[in-house]
Amino acid sequence: MGCTAGPRAAKWQQVKKRFRDLFQGAGGPFSSVAPDALVAAVKDSIADIEGVRGFSGDADAVNECGFGKLFIQLMSLCTVEEPSGIVQYFQERPNVASPVMTMLLDIPWVSMAQSGWPFFAILSQLSYQKVRLLEGMLNLEAVDGLANEAIAAYFEVMSNAQKSGDMLAMATASQMFLRNAPVGSPYGTLTAMATTTAVTMDIQERLKGITGLQEGLRQAMTTASELDIALTIRWPLWGFLHVAVDVFAD
């Protein structure tokens, strides 16, 4: 998964570092990366791998770094500007949906983190892009599952705190929400779980939380259409999943 072996390993590590660097700094995975930075990262990464024939039909290239190729594809999707090209992307492309679902539901997330690829941070950018493009076309409140006042109030606190970068407010609100989590928004509950997992300093508690989160996601998302929906939520779930697991990155 880490793409650390093979004749093109050095180039794949270069691509991986370029992707990771996008999410450094104050905003991290909780704000949209500048479009020109995303486009440049994708173009430069494609050029790097094309320069060593990493996308060729040669046997060694075909079998090398499937993870890296998929992540370049996902990063490319973050630069799409046409709503029609992103709204049902995974439903329409089972060959892409299948490996993404496998990584989300079947591969242990700590193993994923140890590969060094910022999988969840990339998904957070894809989510921001989908929300931006589809706002006004979809009922985002329904997508977010804002089914009652308690869920809506928690969502508002999280949204305002995310804009100001107030992690303490998000953690406090999440802990309170989980004390009596209302039914109606699985992604609200998963966000609260991810937030509390991301801020814990106890490694065993973090590992336990990550396991619970993956099991919760298995229950909430079983199809490619549900994956498309999960990547259209405004909850900061994907950003907190990145923070929760990335401490185990090599």
C-alpha positions as CSV (number, residue, x, y, z in Angstrom):
1,M,0.0,0.0,0.0
2,G,2.9,2.4,0.7
3,C,4.4,1.9,-2.7
4,T,7.9,1.8,-1.2
5,A,9.2,-0.9,-3.5
6,G,9.7,-1.2,-7.3
7,P,11.5,0.7,-10.0
8,R,9.3,3.8,-9.6
9,A,9.2,3.9,-5.8
10,A,11.0,7.2,-5.5
11,K,8.5,8.9,-7.8
12,W,5.6,7.5,-5.9
13,Q,7.1,8.8,-2.6
14,Q,7.4,12.2,-4.2
15,V,3.7,12.1,-5.2
16,K,2.7,10.9,-1.7
17,K,4.7,13.8,-0.1
18,R,3.1,16.3,-2.5
19,F,-0.4,15.1,-1.5
20,R,0.4,15.1,2.2
21,D,1.9,18.7,2.0
22,L,-1.5,19.9,0.7
23,F,-3.0,19.3,4.1
24,Q,-0.4,20.8,6.3
25,G,-1.0,24.1,8.1
26,A,-3.8,25.6,10.2
27,G,-6.7,24.5,8.0
28,G,-5.5,21.0,7.5
29,P,-8.3,18.8,6.3
30,F,-10.9,21.1,7.7
31,S,-10.9,23.7,4.8
32,S,-10.8,23.5,1.1
33,V,-7.4,23.5,-0.5
34,A,-6.9,26.4,-3.1
35,P,-8.1,25.1,-6.5
36,D,-4.8,26.1,-8.2
37,A,-2.8,24.1,-5.6
38,L,-5.0,21.1,-6.2
39,V,-4.7,21.4,-10.0
40,A,-0.9,21.9,-9.8
41,A,-0.5,18.8,-7.4
42,V,-2.5,16.6,-9.8
43,K,-0.7,17.8,-12.9
44,D,2.8,17.5,-11.4
45,S,2.0,14.1,-10.0
46,I,0.7,12.8,-13.4
47,A,3.8,14.3,-15.0
48,D,6.1,12.6,-12.5
49,I,4.6,9.1,-13.1
50,E,4.3,9.5,-16.8
51,G,7.9,10.5,-16.9
52,V,8.9,7.0,-15.7
53,R,6.2,5.2,-17.7
54,G,4.2,4.4,-14.6
55,F,0.9,4.5,-16.5
56,S,2.1,2.4,-19.4
57,G,0.8,-1.0,-20.3
58,D,4.0,-2.7,-19.3
59,A,3.5,-5.6,-16.9
60,D,5.5,-4.0,-14.1
61,A,3.7,-0.7,-14.4
62,V,0.3,-2.2,-14.4
63,N,1.0,-4.1,-11.2
64,E,2.8,-1.2,-9.5
65,C,1.3,1.1,-6.9
66,G,-2.4,0.7,-7.5
67,F,-3.1,2.8,-4.4
68,G,-1.1,5.7,-5.8
69,K,-2.9,5.5,-9.1
70,L,-6.3,5.5,-7.4
71,F,-5.3,8.5,-5.2
72,I,-4.3,10.5,-8.2
73,Q,-7.7,9.7,-9.7
74,L,-9.5,10.8,-6.6
75,M,-7.4,14.0,-6.4
76,S,-8.3,14.7,-10.0
77,L,-11.9,14.4,-9.1
78,C,-11.4,17.2,-6.5
79,T,-10.7,19.5,-9.4
80,V,-13.9,18.8,-11.4
81,E,-16.0,21.9,-12.0
82,E,-19.1,20.4,-13.6
83,P,-21.8,19.2,-11.2
84,S,-22.7,16.4,-13.7
85,G,-19.2,15.0,-13.5
86,I,-19.3,14.5,-9.7
87,V,-22.8,14.1,-8.5
88,Q,-23.1,10.3,-9.1
89,Y,-19.5,9.6,-9.8
90,F,-19.1,6.4,-7.8
91,Q,-22.5,5.0,-8.8
92,E,-21.5,5.4,-12.5
93,R,-18.0,4.0,-12.0
94,P,-18.0,0.7,-10.1
95,N,-14.4,0.1,-11.0
96,V,-13.5,3.1,-8.8
97,A,-16.2,2.7,-6.2
98,S,-15.1,-0.9,-5.4
99,P,-11.6,-0.1,-4.3
100,V,-12.7,3.0,-2.3
101,M,-15.4,0.9,-0.6
102,T,-12.8,-1.8,0.2
103,M,-10.5,0.8,1.8
104,L,-13.3,2.3,3.8
105,L,-15.0,-0.9,5.0
106,D,-12.5,-3.8,4.8
107,I,-9.0,-2.7,5.2
108,P,-8.1,-1.7,8.8
109,W,-7.7,2.0,8.9
110,V,-4.5,1.9,10.9
111,S,-2.9,-0.2,8.1
112,M,-4.2,2.4,5.7
113,A,-2.6,5.2,7.7
114,Q,0.7,3.4,7.9
115,S,0.9,3.4,4.1
116,G,1.4,7.2,4.4
117,W,-1.3,8.1,1.8
118,P,-3.7,10.8,3.2
119,F,-6.8,8.9,2.2
120,F,-9.3,10.6,4.4
121,A,-7.9,14.1,3.8
122,I,-8.4,13.5,0.1
123,L,-12.0,12.4,0.7
124,S,-12.5,15.6,2.8
125,Q,-11.5,17.7,-0.2
126,L,-13.8,15.7,-2.5
127,S,-16.6,16.3,-0.1
128,Y,-16.0,20.0,0.0
129,Q,-15.9,20.1,-3.8
130,K,-19.2,18.1,-4.1
131,V,-21.0,20.4,-1.6
132,R,-19.7,23.5,-3.4
133,L,-20.9,22.3,-6.8
134,L,-24.2,20.8,-5.7
135,E,-25.3,23.5,-3.3
136,G,-28.7,24.7,-4.5
137,M,-29.3,21.5,-6.5
138,L,-29.7,19.2,-3.6
139,N,-31.5,19.4,-0.2
140,L,-28.3,19.4,1.8
141,E,-30.2,19.4,5.1
142,A,-31.8,16.1,4.1
143,V,-28.4,14.8,3.0
144,D,-27.0,15.7,6.4
145,G,-29.9,14.1,8.2
146,L,-30.9,17.2,10.2
147,A,-34.0,15.5,11.3
148,N,-34.7,17.2,14.6
149,E,-33.7,20.2,16.7
150,A,-31.0,18.4,18.6
151,I,-29.2,17.3,15.5
152,A,-29.6,20.7,13.8
153,A,-28.2,22.4,16.9
154,Y,-25.2,20.2,17.0
155,F,-24.6,20.7,13.3
156,E,-24.7,24.5,13.7
157,V,-22.2,24.4,16.6
158,M,-19.9,22.2,14.6
159,S,-20.2,24.3,11.4
160,N,-19.5,27.6,13.3
161,A,-16.6,26.0,15.2
162,Q,-15.1,24.6,12.0
163,K,-15.1,28.0,10.4
164,S,-13.2,29.5,13.3
165,G,-10.9,26.5,13.8
166,D,-12.2,26.0,17.4
167,M,-11.3,22.3,18.0
168,L,-12.2,22.6,21.7
169,A,-15.8,23.7,20.9
170,M,-16.2,20.9,18.4
171,A,-14.8,18.3,20.9
172,T,-17.0,19.6,23.8
173,A,-20.2,19.6,21.6
174,S,-19.4,16.1,20.3
175,Q,-19.0,14.7,23.8
176,M,-22.3,16.2,24.9
177,F,-24.0,15.0,21.7
178,L,-22.9,11.4,22.3
179,R,-24.3,11.3,25.8
180,N,-27.8,11.0,24.3
181,A,-27.3,10.8,20.5
182,P,-30.6,11.2,18.8
183,V,-31.7,8.9,16.0
184,G,-31.9,10.3,12.5
185,S,-28.4,11.3,11.4
186,P,-25.8,8.4,11.3
187,Y,-23.2,10.8,9.9
188,G,-23.8,13.2,12.8
189,T,-23.2,10.4,15.2
190,L,-20.1,9.3,13.3
191,T,-18.8,12.8,13.2
192,A,-19.2,13.1,17.0
193,M,-17.4,9.7,17.4
194,A,-14.6,10.8,15.0
195,T,-14.2,14.1,16.8
196,T,-13.8,12.5,20.3
197,T,-11.5,9.9,18.8
198,A,-9.3,12.5,17.1
199,V,-8.7,14.5,20.3
200,T,-7.9,11.6,22.7
201,M,-4.3,11.2,23.6
202,D,-4.7,7.7,24.9
203,I,-3.5,5.3,22.1
204,Q,-5.7,2.4,23.2
205,E,-8.8,4.6,23.3
206,R,-7.9,6.0,19.9
207,L,-7.5,2.5,18.5
208,K,-10.8,1.4,20.1
209,G,-12.5,4.5,18.6
210,I,-11.1,3.9,15.1
211,T,-12.4,0.3,15.2
212,G,-15.9,1.5,16.3
213,L,-15.9,4.2,13.6
214,Q,-15.1,1.7,10.8
215,E,-17.9,-0.6,12.1
216,G,-20.3,2.3,12.2
217,L,-19.4,3.3,8.7
218,R,-20.1,-0.3,7.5
219,Q,-23.6,0.0,8.9
220,A,-24.2,3.4,7.3
221,M,-22.7,2.8,3.9
222,T,-23.0,-0.4,1.9
223,T,-23.5,0.8,-1.8
224,A,-21.8,3.1,-4.2
225,S,-24.9,5.4,-4.2
226,E,-24.5,5.7,-0.4
227,L,-20.8,6.5,-0.9
228,D,-21.8,9.3,-3.2
229,I,-24.2,10.6,-0.5
230,A,-21.6,10.2,2.3
231,L,-19.2,12.4,0.3
232,T,-21.9,15.1,-0.1
233,I,-22.4,15.7,3.7
234,R,-21.4,18.9,5.3
235,W,-20.4,17.3,8.5
236,P,-16.6,17.5,9.1
237,L,-16.5,13.7,9.3
238,W,-13.7,13.0,6.8
239,G,-11.4,15.7,8.3
240,F,-11.7,14.2,11.8
241,L,-11.2,10.7,10.4
242,H,-7.9,11.9,8.9
243,V,-6.8,13.4,12.2
244,A,-7.9,10.3,14.1
245,V,-5.9,7.8,12.0
246,D,-3.0,9.9,10.6
247,V,-1.0,9.8,13.8
248,F,-0.2,6.2,12.7
249,A,1.2,7.3,9.4
250,D,4.7,6.2,8.5
